[in-house]
């Protein structure tokens, strides 16, 4: 999964105003009509997706919860931790 905060050049403590400002800057930078780079459309879509998630309170909360659980970074390690904790409590 993608790191939406990194796509916008922000950290997880960013406010909605920070998110909007970063989106406007990145969207202008990567808009395919303004940027001749062949990958500009891909970057623009990533920025748009990041903004769609982070600007919506419910989507952002769900995304942040998943990040905290480590599901984005290392799902296998997270699953191992969950199961080892579970089994250590029942044995």
Biopython code that builds the backbone (N, CA, C, O; Angstrom):
import numpy as np
from Bio.PDB.StructureBuilder import StructureBuilder

atoms = [
    (1, "UNK", "N", (0.831, -1.183, 0.000)),
    (1, "UNK", "CA", (0.000, 0.000, 0.000)),
    (1, "UNK", "C", (0.876, 1.248, 0.000)),
    (1, "UNK", "O", (2.038, 1.223, 0.406)),
    (2, "UNK", "N", (0.298, 2.300, -0.454)),
    (2, "UNK", "CA", (1.026, 3.553, -0.590)),
    (2, "UNK", "C", (0.967, 4.351, 0.706)),
    (2, "UNK", "O", (0.019, 4.243, 1.484)),
    (3, "UNK", "N", (1.995, 5.147, 0.912)),
    (3, "UNK", "CA", (2.013, 6.064, 2.047)),
    (3, "UNK", "C", (1.456, 7.390, 1.551)),
    (3, "UNK", "O", (2.142, 8.156, 0.873)),
    (4, "UNK", "N", (0.206, 7.646, 1.900)),
    (4, "UNK", "CA", (-0.460, 8.856, 1.412)),
    (4, "UNK", "C", (0.183, 10.128, 1.957)),
    (4, "UNK", "O", (0.222, 11.150, 1.272)),
    (5, "UNK", "N", (0.679, 10.064, 3.174)),
    (5, "UNK", "CA", (1.338, 11.251, 3.723)),
    (5, "UNK", "C", (2.600, 11.577, 2.923)),
    (5, "UNK", "O", (2.864, 12.740, 2.621)),
    (6, "UNK", "N", (3.370, 10.557, 2.584)),
    (6, "UNK", "CA", (4.590, 10.778, 1.801)),
    (6, "UNK", "C", (4.255, 11.292, 0.402)),
    (6, "UNK", "O", (4.995, 12.100, -0.159)),
    (7, "UNK", "N", (3.148, 10.827, -0.156)),
    (7, "UNK", "CA", (2.741, 11.298, -1.486)),
    (7, "UNK", "C", (2.523, 12.802, -1.501)),
    (7, "UNK", "O", (2.770, 13.467, -2.507)),
    (8, "UNK", "N", (2.059, 13.330, -0.374)),
    (8, "UNK", "CA", (1.819, 14.770, -0.276)),
    (8, "UNK", "C", (2.977, 15.514, 0.398)),
    (8, "UNK", "O", (2.941, 16.738, 0.524)),
    (9, "UNK", "N", (3.996, 14.778, 0.826)),
    (9, "UNK", "CA", (5.139, 15.405, 1.482)),
    (9, "UNK", "C", (4.821, 15.890, 2.882)),
    (9, "UNK", "O", (5.342, 16.915, 3.321)),
    (10, "UNK", "N", (3.962, 15.152, 3.592)),
    (10, "UNK", "CA", (3.513, 15.550, 4.923)),
    (10, "UNK", "C", (3.809, 14.466, 5.951)),
    (10, "UNK", "O", (4.166, 13.343, 5.598)),
    (11, "UNK", "N", (3.655, 14.814, 7.226)),
    (11, "UNK", "CA", (3.696, 13.795, 8.263)),
    (11, "UNK", "C", (2.280, 13.572, 8.787)),
    (11, "UNK", "O", (1.353, 14.292, 8.415)),
    (12, "UNK", "N", (2.121, 12.583, 9.640)),
    (12, "UNK", "CA", (0.777, 12.194, 10.082)),
    (12, "UNK", "C", (0.099, 13.217, 10.993)),
    (12, "UNK", "O", (-1.090, 13.090, 11.286)),
    (13, "UNK", "N", (0.835, 14.219, 11.439)),
    (13, "UNK", "CA", (0.248, 15.257, 12.293)),
    (13, "UNK", "C", (-0.312, 16.424, 11.481)),
    (13, "UNK", "O", (-0.741, 17.426, 12.052)),
    (14, "UNK", "N", (-0.310, 16.302, 10.170)),
    (14, "UNK", "CA", (-0.752, 17.397, 9.301)),
    (14, "UNK", "C", (-2.225, 17.727, 9.529)),
    (14, "UNK", "O", (-3.056, 16.845, 9.745)),
    (15, "UNK", "N", (-2.519, 19.009, 9.475)),
    (15, "UNK", "CA", (-3.911, 19.464, 9.609)),
    (15, "UNK", "C", (-4.590, 19.396, 8.238)),
    (15, "UNK", "O", (-3.934, 19.193, 7.216)),
    (16, "UNK", "N", (-5.899, 19.568, 8.236)),
    (16, "UNK", "CA", (-6.635, 19.577, 6.981)),
    (16, "UNK", "C", (-6.155, 20.710, 6.084)),
    (16, "UNK", "O", (-6.072, 20.546, 4.867)),
    (17, "UNK", "N", (-5.842, 21.850, 6.672)),
    (17, "UNK", "CA", (-5.315, 22.977, 5.886)),
    (17, "UNK", "C", (-3.971, 22.612, 5.254)),
    (17, "UNK", "O", (-3.714, 22.961, 4.101)),
    (18, "UNK", "N", (-3.112, 21.913, 6.002)),
    (18, "UNK", "CA", (-1.827, 21.461, 5.462)),
    (18, "UNK", "C", (-2.033, 20.500, 4.290)),
    (18, "UNK", "O", (-1.335, 20.575, 3.278)),
    (19, "UNK", "N", (-2.997, 19.601, 4.445)),
    (19, "UNK", "CA", (-3.288, 18.610, 3.408)),
    (19, "UNK", "C", (-3.779, 19.302, 2.144)),
    (19, "UNK", "O", (-3.340, 18.970, 1.043)),
    (20, "UNK", "N", (-4.682, 20.255, 2.294)),
    (20, "UNK", "CA", (-5.201, 20.981, 1.131)),
    (20, "UNK", "C", (-4.093, 21.751, 0.419)),
    (20, "UNK", "O", (-4.009, 21.739, -0.809)),
    (21, "UNK", "N", (-3.252, 22.416, 1.193)),
    (21, "UNK", "CA", (-2.165, 23.200, 0.606)),
    (21, "UNK", "C", (-1.188, 22.299, -0.144)),
    (21, "UNK", "O", (-0.793, 22.604, -1.269)),
    (22, "UNK", "N", (-0.803, 21.192, 0.484)),
    (22, "UNK", "CA", (0.131, 20.265, -0.149)),
    (22, "UNK", "C", (-0.481, 19.655, -1.404)),
    (22, "UNK", "O", (0.207, 19.471, -2.408)),
    (23, "UNK", "N", (-1.766, 19.344, -1.348)),
    (23, "UNK", "CA", (-2.430, 18.784, -2.526)),
    (23, "UNK", "C", (-2.395, 19.771, -3.680)),
    (23, "UNK", "O", (-2.071, 19.395, -4.807)),
    (24, "UNK", "N", (-2.723, 21.016, -3.416)),
    (24, "UNK", "CA", (-2.730, 22.018, -4.490)),
    (24, "UNK", "C", (-1.347, 22.154, -5.132)),
    (24, "UNK", "O", (-1.221, 22.249, -6.353)),
    (25, "UNK", "N", (-0.320, 22.163, -4.288)),
    (25, "UNK", "CA", (1.043, 22.304, -4.803)),
    (25, "UNK", "C", (1.457, 21.095, -5.631)),
    (25, "UNK", "O", (1.988, 21.240, -6.732)),
    (26, "UNK", "N", (1.211, 19.906, -5.098)),
    (26, "UNK", "CA", (1.604, 18.685, -5.805)),
    (26, "UNK", "C", (0.768, 18.481, -7.064)),
    (26, "UNK", "O", (1.293, 18.048, -8.090)),
    (27, "UNK", "N", (-0.521, 18.787, -6.997)),
    (27, "UNK", "CA", (-1.380, 18.631, -8.172)),
    (27, "UNK", "C", (-0.917, 19.559, -9.294)),
    (27, "UNK", "O", (-0.906, 19.166, -10.460)),
    (28, "UNK", "N", (-0.540, 20.774, -8.951)),
    (28, "UNK", "CA", (-0.038, 21.705, -9.961)),
    (28, "UNK", "C", (1.297, 21.215, -10.525)),
    (28, "UNK", "O", (1.560, 21.341, -11.721)),
    (29, "UNK", "N", (2.128, 20.661, -9.657)),
    (29, "UNK", "CA", (3.439, 20.173, -10.085)),
    (29, "UNK", "C", (3.323, 18.978, -11.028)),
    (29, "UNK", "O", (4.068, 18.885, -12.003)),
    (30, "UNK", "N", (2.393, 18.061, -10.744)),
    (30, "UNK", "CA", (2.315, 16.817, -11.502)),
    (30, "UNK", "C", (1.154, 16.748, -12.494)),
    (30, "UNK", "O", (0.928, 15.702, -13.102)),
    (31, "UNK", "N", (0.426, 17.829, -12.662)),
    (31, "UNK", "CA", (-0.689, 17.782, -13.611)),
    (31, "UNK", "C", (-0.148, 17.489, -15.007)),
    (31, "UNK", "O", (0.777, 18.158, -15.469)),
    (32, "UNK", "N", (-0.724, 16.490, -15.681)),
    (32, "UNK", "CA", (-0.203, 16.086, -16.999)),
    (32, "UNK", "C", (-0.205, 17.202, -18.048)),
    (32, "UNK", "O", (0.595, 17.171, -18.984)),
    (33, "UNK", "N", (-1.081, 18.167, -17.902)),
    (33, "UNK", "CA", (-1.099, 19.278, -18.846)),
    (33, "UNK", "C", (0.066, 20.241, -18.637)),
    (33, "UNK", "O", (0.434, 20.982, -19.549)),
    (34, "UNK", "N", (0.642, 20.232, -17.448)),
    (34, "UNK", "CA", (1.733, 21.149, -17.131)),
    (34, "UNK", "C", (3.092, 20.470, -17.082)),
    (34, "UNK", "O", (4.121, 21.124, -17.256)),
    (35, "UNK", "N", (3.105, 19.163, -16.845)),
    (35, "UNK", "CA", (4.350, 18.445, -16.652)),
    (35, "UNK", "C", (4.571, 17.472, -17.809)),
    (35, "UNK", "O", (3.757, 16.572, -18.013)),
    (36, "UNK", "N", (5.647, 17.634, -18.564)),
    (36, "UNK", "CA", (5.879, 16.769, -19.726)),
    (36, "UNK", "C", (6.416, 15.376, -19.366)),
    (36, "UNK", "O", (6.518, 14.517, -20.241)),
    (37, "UNK", "N", (6.754, 15.145, -18.110)),
    (37, "UNK", "CA", (7.262, 13.842, -17.682)),
    (37, "UNK", "C", (6.234, 12.756, -18.017)),
    (37, "UNK", "O", (5.051, 12.928, -17.724)),
    (38, "UNK", "N", (6.655, 11.652, -18.616)),
    (38, "UNK", "CA", (5.701, 10.590, -18.961)),
    (38, "UNK", "C", (5.021, 9.963, -17.739)),
    (38, "UNK", "O", (3.952, 9.365, -17.860)),
    (39, "UNK", "N", (5.637, 10.099, -16.575)),
    (39, "UNK", "CA", (5.050, 9.557, -15.346)),
    (39, "UNK", "C", (4.197, 10.573, -14.592)),
    (39, "UNK", "O", (3.692, 10.269, -13.511)),
    (40, "UNK", "N", (4.033, 11.742, -15.128)),
    (40, "UNK", "CA", (3.294, 12.804, -14.439)),
    (40, "UNK", "C", (1.867, 12.383, -14.123)),
    (40, "UNK", "O", (1.369, 12.674, -13.035)),
    (41, "UNK", "N", (1.201, 11.707, -15.046)),
    (41, "UNK", "CA", (-0.184, 11.284, -14.805)),
    (41, "UNK", "C", (-0.256, 10.295, -13.646)),
    (41, "UNK", "O", (-1.193, 10.348, -12.849)),
    (42, "UNK", "N", (0.719, 9.393, -13.541)),
    (42, "UNK", "CA", (0.769, 8.437, -12.443)),
    (42, "UNK", "C", (0.951, 9.159, -11.117)),
    (42, "UNK", "O", (0.247, 8.868, -10.150)),
    (43, "UNK", "N", (1.889, 10.096, -11.065)),
    (43, "UNK", "CA", (2.114, 10.862, -9.841)),
    (43, "UNK", "C", (0.874, 11.690, -9.478)),
    (43, "UNK", "O", (0.512, 11.803, -8.307)),
    (44, "UNK", "N", (0.248, 12.251, -10.475)),
    (44, "UNK", "CA", (-0.946, 13.049, -10.238)),
    (44, "UNK", "C", (-2.044, 12.180, -9.612)),
    (44, "UNK", "O", (-2.720, 12.614, -8.678)),
    (45, "UNK", "N", (-2.223, 10.960, -10.122)),
    (45, "UNK", "CA", (-3.240, 10.053, -9.557)),
    (45, "UNK", "C", (-2.910, 9.678, -8.120)),
    (45, "UNK", "O", (-3.809, 9.576, -7.285)),
    (46, "UNK", "N", (-1.625, 9.470, -7.821)),
    (46, "UNK", "CA", (-1.217, 9.152, -6.449)),
    (46, "UNK", "C", (-1.541, 10.307, -5.509)),
    (46, "UNK", "O", (-2.030, 10.098, -4.399)),
    (47, "UNK", "N", (-1.266, 11.513, -5.959)),
    (47, "UNK", "CA", (-1.551, 12.699, -5.149)),
    (47, "UNK", "C", (-3.060, 12.842, -4.947)),
    (47, "UNK", "O", (-3.510, 13.161, -3.847)),
    (48, "UNK", "N", (-3.837, 12.609, -5.999)),
    (48, "UNK", "CA", (-5.300, 12.697, -5.908)),
    (48, "UNK", "C", (-5.840, 11.650, -4.938)),
    (48, "UNK", "O", (-6.708, 11.953, -4.119)),
    (49, "UNK", "N", (-5.334, 10.426, -5.025)),
    (49, "UNK", "CA", (-5.778, 9.360, -4.119)),
    (49, "UNK", "C", (-5.435, 9.707, -2.672)),
    (49, "UNK", "O", (-6.252, 9.517, -1.771)),
    (50, "UNK", "N", (-4.233, 10.213, -2.456)),
    (50, "UNK", "CA", (-3.820, 10.601, -1.109)),
    (50, "UNK", "C", (-4.740, 11.683, -0.560)),
    (50, "UNK", "O", (-5.153, 11.622, 0.598)),
    (51, "UNK", "N", (-5.059, 12.663, -1.381)),
    (51, "UNK", "CA", (-5.943, 13.738, -0.943)),
    (51, "UNK", "C", (-7.346, 13.206, -0.644)),
    (51, "UNK", "O", (-7.962, 13.599, 0.347)),
    (52, "UNK", "N", (-7.849, 12.315, -1.496)),
    (52, "UNK", "CA", (-9.187, 11.750, -1.278)),
    (52, "UNK", "C", (-9.284, 11.045, 0.065)),
    (52, "UNK", "O", (-10.303, 11.148, 0.747)),
    (53, "UNK", "N", (-8.238, 10.331, 0.449)),
    (53, "UNK", "CA", (-8.249, 9.608, 1.724)),
    (53, "UNK", "C", (-8.030, 10.553, 2.897)),
    (53, "UNK", "O", (-8.774, 10.508, 3.877)),
    (54, "UNK", "N", (-7.029, 11.395, 2.809)),
    (54, "UNK", "CA", (-6.646, 12.214, 3.961)),
    (54, "UNK", "C", (-7.572, 13.395, 4.210)),
    (54, "UNK", "O", (-7.608, 13.915, 5.324)),
    (55, "UNK", "N", (-8.314, 13.827, 3.211)),
    (55, "UNK", "CA", (-9.215, 14.963, 3.416)),
    (55, "UNK", "C", (-10.565, 14.536, 3.979)),
    (55, "UNK", "O", (-11.332, 15.382, 4.439)),
    (56, "UNK", "N", (-10.870, 13.246, 3.953)),
    (56, "UNK", "CA", (-12.116, 12.721, 4.497)),
    (56, "UNK", "C", (-11.835, 12.179, 5.903)),
    (56, "UNK", "O", (-11.001, 11.289, 6.071)),
    (57, "UNK", "N", (-12.525, 12.711, 6.899)),
    (57, "UNK", "CA", (-12.252, 12.370, 8.295)),
    (57, "UNK", "C", (-12.345, 10.877, 8.561)),
    (57, "UNK", "O", (-11.459, 10.316, 9.205)),
    (58, "UNK", "N", (-13.382, 10.227, 8.088)),
    (58, "UNK", "CA", (-13.561, 8.797, 8.336)),
    (58, "UNK", "C", (-12.508, 7.959, 7.618)),
    (58, "UNK", "O", (-11.949, 7.029, 8.200)),
    (59, "UNK", "N", (-12.239, 8.283, 6.366)),
    (59, "UNK", "CA", (-11.230, 7.537, 5.609)),
    (59, "UNK", "C", (-9.845, 7.723, 6.222)),
    (59, "UNK", "O", (-9.051, 6.785, 6.289)),
    (60, "UNK", "N", (-9.569, 8.947, 6.669)),
    (60, "UNK", "CA", (-8.265, 9.207, 7.269)),
    (60, "UNK", "C", (-8.111, 8.439, 8.571)),
    (60, "UNK", "O", (-7.041, 7.896, 8.846)),
    (61, "UNK", "N", (-9.163, 8.386, 9.372)),
    (61, "UNK", "CA", (-9.103, 7.647, 10.633)),
    (61, "UNK", "C", (-8.834, 6.165, 10.378)),
    (61, "UNK", "O", (-8.006, 5.557, 11.056)),
    (62, "UNK", "N", (-9.532, 5.583, 9.401)),
    (62, "UNK", "CA", (-9.326, 4.173, 9.062)),
    (62, "UNK", "C", (-7.901, 3.943, 8.546)),
    (62, "UNK", "O", (-7.256, 2.959, 8.908)),
    (63, "UNK", "N", (-7.424, 4.845, 7.712)),
    (63, "UNK", "CA", (-6.067, 4.742, 7.171)),
    (63, "UNK", "C", (-5.037, 4.838, 8.295)),
    (63, "UNK", "O", (-4.100, 4.041, 8.345)),
    (64, "UNK", "N", (-5.203, 5.804, 9.191)),
    (64, "UNK", "CA", (-4.277, 5.966, 10.313)),
    (64, "UNK", "C", (-4.307, 4.750, 11.234)),
    (64, "UNK", "O", (-3.261, 4.326, 11.725)),
    (65, "UNK", "N", (-5.480, 4.188, 11.474)),
    (65, "UNK", "CA", (-5.589, 2.989, 12.305)),
    (65, "UNK", "C", (-4.808, 1.833, 11.681)),
    (65, "UNK", "O", (-4.103, 1.109, 12.384)),
    (66, "UNK", "N", (-4.930, 1.660, 10.372)),
    (66, "UNK", "CA", (-4.187, 0.600, 9.692)),
    (66, "UNK", "C", (-2.684, 0.846, 9.753)),
    (66, "UNK", "O", (-1.906, -0.094, 9.916)),
    (67, "UNK", "N", (-2.279, 2.084, 9.624)),
    (67, "UNK", "CA", (-0.848, 2.404, 9.716)),
    (67, "UNK", "C", (-0.325, 2.094, 11.107)),
    (67, "UNK", "O", (0.773, 1.559, 11.255)),
    (68, "UNK", "N", (-1.099, 2.425, 12.118)),
    (68, "UNK", "CA", (-0.664, 2.156, 13.489)),
    (68, "UNK", "C", (-0.520, 0.666, 13.753)),
    (68, "UNK", "O", (0.364, 0.242, 14.498)),
    (69, "UNK", "N", (-1.360, -0.098, 13.162)),
    (69, "UNK", "CA", (-1.287, -1.549, 13.338)),
    (69, "UNK", "C", (-0.135, -2.158, 12.560)),
    (69, "UNK", "O", (0.197, -3.326, 12.760)),
    (70, "UNK", "N", (0.463, -1.402, 11.696)),
    (70, "UNK", "CA", (1.584, -1.891, 10.924)),
    (70, "UNK", "C", (1.184, -2.685, 9.700)),
    (70, "UNK", "O", (2.030, -3.330, 9.081)),
    (71, "UNK", "N", (-0.079, -2.653, 9.341)),
    (71, "UNK", "CA", (-0.535, -3.445, 8.211)),
    (71, "UNK", "C", (0.029, -2.946, 6.887)),
    (71, "UNK", "O", (0.143, -3.716, 5.933)),
    (72, "UNK", "N", (0.378, -1.680, 6.819)),
    (72, "UNK", "CA", (0.932, -1.150, 5.575)),
    (72, "UNK", "C", (2.411, -1.491, 5.419)),
    (72, "UNK", "O", (2.892, -1.699, 4.305)),
    (73, "UNK", "N", (3.114, -1.546, 6.519)),
    (73, "UNK", "CA", (4.551, -1.727, 6.450)),
    (73, "UNK", "C", (4.975, -3.196, 6.437)),
    (73, "UNK", "O", (5.808, -3.600, 5.626)),
    (74, "UNK", "N", (4.401, -3.984, 7.331)),
    (74, "UNK", "CA", (4.851, -5.370, 7.458)),
    (74, "UNK", "C", (3.705, -6.260, 7.929)),
    (74, "UNK", "O", (3.628, -6.577, 9.116)),
    (75, "UNK", "N", (2.825, -6.664, 7.037)),
    (75, "UNK", "CA", (1.672, -7.449, 7.454)),
    (75, "UNK", "C", (2.046, -8.805, 8.042)),
    (75, "UNK", "O", (1.372, -9.276, 8.958)),
    (76, "UNK", "N", (3.094, -9.441, 7.546)),
    (76, "UNK", "CA", (3.504, -10.751, 8.063)),
    (76, "UNK", "C", (3.997, -10.618, 9.503)),
    (76, "UNK", "O", (3.608, -11.400, 10.370)),
    (77, "UNK", "N", (4.851, -9.627, 9.754)),
    (77, "UNK", "CA", (5.349, -9.421, 11.119)),
    (77, "UNK", "C", (4.221, -9.043, 12.069)),
    (77, "UNK", "O", (4.197, -9.489, 13.216)),
    (78, "UNK", "N", (3.295, -8.229, 11.601)),
    (78, "UNK", "CA", (2.161, -7.848, 12.427)),
    (78, "UNK", "C", (1.319, -9.068, 12.770)),
    (78, "UNK", "O", (0.913, -9.237, 13.920)),
    (79, "UNK", "N", (1.055, -9.914, 11.791)),
    (79, "UNK", "CA", (0.274, -11.132, 12.039)),
    (79, "UNK", "C", (0.985, -12.037, 13.036)),
    (79, "UNK", "O", (0.343, -12.600, 13.923)),
    (80, "UNK", "N", (2.298, -12.186, 12.905)),
    (80, "UNK", "CA", (3.062, -13.000, 13.860)),
    (80, "UNK", "C", (2.953, -12.432, 15.272)),
    (80, "UNK", "O", (2.764, -13.181, 16.230)),
    (81, "UNK", "N", (3.072, -11.121, 15.404)),
    (81, "UNK", "CA", (2.956, -10.485, 16.719)),
    (81, "UNK", "C", (1.580, -10.711, 17.330)),
    (81, "UNK", "O", (1.463, -11.005, 18.519)),
    (82, "UNK", "N", (0.554, -10.575, 16.523)),
    (82, "UNK", "CA", (-0.812, -10.768, 17.020)),
    (82, "UNK", "C", (-0.991, -12.197, 17.510)),
    (82, "UNK", "O", (-1.492, -12.421, 18.612)),
    (83, "UNK", "N", (-0.583, -13.162, 16.695)),
    (83, "UNK", "CA", (-0.762, -14.565, 17.072)),
    (83, "UNK", "C", (0.094, -14.957, 18.268)),
    (83, "UNK", "O", (-0.371, -15.692, 19.139)),
    (84, "UNK", "N", (1.332, -14.483, 18.329)),
    (84, "UNK", "CA", (2.171, -14.842, 19.483)),
    (84, "UNK", "C", (1.626, -14.229, 20.765)),
    (84, "UNK", "O", (1.682, -14.863, 21.819)),
    (85, "UNK", "N", (1.108, -13.025, 20.699)),
    (85, "UNK", "CA", (0.474, -12.413, 21.863)),
    (85, "UNK", "C", (-0.762, -13.192, 22.268)),
    (85, "UNK", "O", (-0.983, -13.444, 23.453)),
    (86, "UNK", "N", (-1.557, -13.571, 21.298)),
    (86, "UNK", "CA", (-2.782, -14.336, 21.569)),
    (86, "UNK", "C", (-2.448, -15.658, 22.241)),
    (86, "UNK", "O", (-3.032, -15.999, 23.270)),
    (87, "UNK", "N", (-1.499, -16.414, 21.660)),
    (87, "UNK", "CA", (-1.171, -17.720, 22.219)),
    (87, "UNK", "C", (-0.498, -17.615, 23.571)),
    (87, "UNK", "O", (-0.694, -18.493, 24.412)),
    (88, "UNK", "N", (0.285, -16.580, 23.814)),
    (88, "UNK", "CA", (0.936, -16.422, 25.118)),
    (88, "UNK", "C", (-0.091, -16.146, 26.210)),
    (88, "UNK", "O", (0.152, -16.452, 27.377)),
    (89, "UNK", "N", (-1.213, -15.580, 25.851)),
    (89, "UNK", "CA", (-2.256, -15.288, 26.841)),
    (89, "UNK", "C", (-3.143, -16.490, 27.134)),
    (89, "UNK", "O", (-3.689, -16.608, 28.231)),
    (90, "UNK", "N", (-3.290, -17.386, 26.151)),
    (90, "UNK", "CA", (-4.182, -18.532, 26.402)),
    (90, "UNK", "C", (-3.443, -19.744, 26.929)),
    (90, "UNK", "O", (-4.092, -20.676, 27.406)),
    (91, "UNK", "N", (-2.105, -19.783, 26.869)),
    (91, "UNK", "CA", (-1.347, -20.930, 27.357)),
    (91, "UNK", "C", (-0.915, -20.776, 28.767)),
    (91, "UNK", "O", (-0.265, -21.667, 29.315)),
]
sb = StructureBuilder()
sb.init_structure("model")
sb.init_model(0)
sb.init_chain("A")
sb.init_seg("    ")
for serial, (resi, resn, name, xyz) in enumerate(atoms, 1):
    if name == "N":
        sb.init_residue(resn, " ", resi, " ")
    sb.init_atom(name, np.array(xyz, "f"), 0.0, 1.0, " ", f" {name:<3s}", serial, name[0])
structure = sb.get_structure()
